[in-house]
């Protein structure tokens, strides 16, 4: 019984950092905060994800790609308004200057697109994602899926 409790305590302490949506890769200066995705409806084949990337290092870095088993592919997008038309475009990278952060937020600038979803994203789901950085290499994180309507009302963003 004591061994089981000790094992449970160790496992809980190891998993606790995963639930805080802040991830650091080894000695990497890149930190990931507020990693979320929008819930989708059945039949929806793509979804949007948002997070904040913070570079605590002394050298510039860049997000080059993202991937997840939840989708056939992931793309880095930028969004802008041209007149009354919203334009989304895939970009090759997001530069993150030393000591700076880049916030991906609904309706503003950058976001990640999960393309070819294998199943709908449901509020409360946890979606593992691998981000690849130019200098920091691969960094694992987890997106917390939030209800689309609630997220849109709170953040004033667009839906995919």
N, C-alpha and C positions, 0 to 999 in steps of 0.2 A: 504494500500500500504506500509506504513512504517513497519507494522507488518510483511508483507511478506518479505521485504528486510532484516529486523532483523533476521527472521527465516533463510533465505538463508545465511546470513553472519555467523550465528552460525553453521549451517550444514556444510558450507565450511570449517570453522576452525576445526570442529571435524573430517572431512574426510581428510584434508590435510596431517596429519602424515601418513596415510595409503599409500599415493602415493610415499613416500620417501624410501620405502623398508628397513626401519630400525624400528624394533619393539622391545619393551620391555614389559615383562609380569609383571604387577603390580610392586612389589618391586624386581622383579627378576633381577639378575645381567647379565642375558643372553641377548645379543643383536644379531639381525639377520640383515645382510646386503646383498645387491646384490643378492636377491632371484630371480632366473630366471629359466625358463624351455625352452627346445628346441621345436620349432614347429615340428609337425609330418605331415605325408601324410595320406590321406584316407586309411583305412585298417590297418594302423600301430597300434598295440595293446599295445605298451609300449613307454614310453618317459623318457628322462633324465632331472633331475633338479639339480641345483647348487646353493649354498649360502655360506655365511661366518657366522660362529657362533663365537661370542666373549664373553668370560666370564670375566666380570669386578668384579666378586666377590672374596672373600677370601677363598672359598672352591671349590674343584673340583666338576664338574658335568659331565653328560654324556647324549647324545642324545640316546634315547632308541627306538623310533619309530616315524613314520610319517603317516598321513592319509589325504585323500582328497576325496571329493564327485566326483571329476573328474575321479577317477579310482577305480577299485574294491579293490586294495590294493597298498601300497607303501612299498618299501624295501630300506634299507640302504645297499649300495654296496661299495666295494673297487675295484679298477682296477689296474692291474699291467701287465708289459710286461715280459714274460718268453721266452727268445729268440726272435723270430719274432711273437709270439702268444700273443694276448691280452687276459687276464683272468679277468673275473668279478666274484666276489664272494659276497654273502650276508654276512653281519656282524651283530652281535647282538647289537652293540653300537658303538658310537664314543665318546671317552673320551675327555673332554675339561678341561684342567688344569686351576686352578685359575690364573687370569691375562693373559691368553693366548687366541689365536684364532685358529680356524680350517677353512681353506678355501677349499671349494669343488669347483674344477675347471675341465673343460673338459680335458680329457686325463691324469689327475693326480689324484691319490689317491681316495678319497671318492666322492660319488654322491648319489642322491636319484633316485630310479626308480619308476615311476608311472606304475603299472601293470594292464592290463585289462582296458585300456582307454575307457570311455563311449562315447567319441567323439574325433575327431582329435583336437590337440592343434594348434591353429592358432596364428600367430604373432599378438601381440596386446592384446590377451586374458589376463585376470587376473584369476589366479587359487588359490582359498583359500586352505590353508594347515594348519593342526594342528600338531605341533611337540610336542612330549612328552619327557621331561627331567627327569632324576633321582631325582634331587633336586628341580628344578624350576617348575616341573609339566607341564601342557599343555600351549603351547604358540601358538597363532594364527599368521600366516603370509600370505602373498600373493606372488605367483610367477608371474613374468611378462614374458609372452611367447615371445621369440625372434625368428626371422627367423633362421632356421637351418644353411643355407649356410653362412649367414653373421656371425653368432656366431662362426661357425667352422673356417672360414677364419681369424677372428680377434684373436681367442684364440688357434688355432692350435690343437683342441681336436678331439676326435672321436665322431661318431654319433651312436645312438642306433637304 
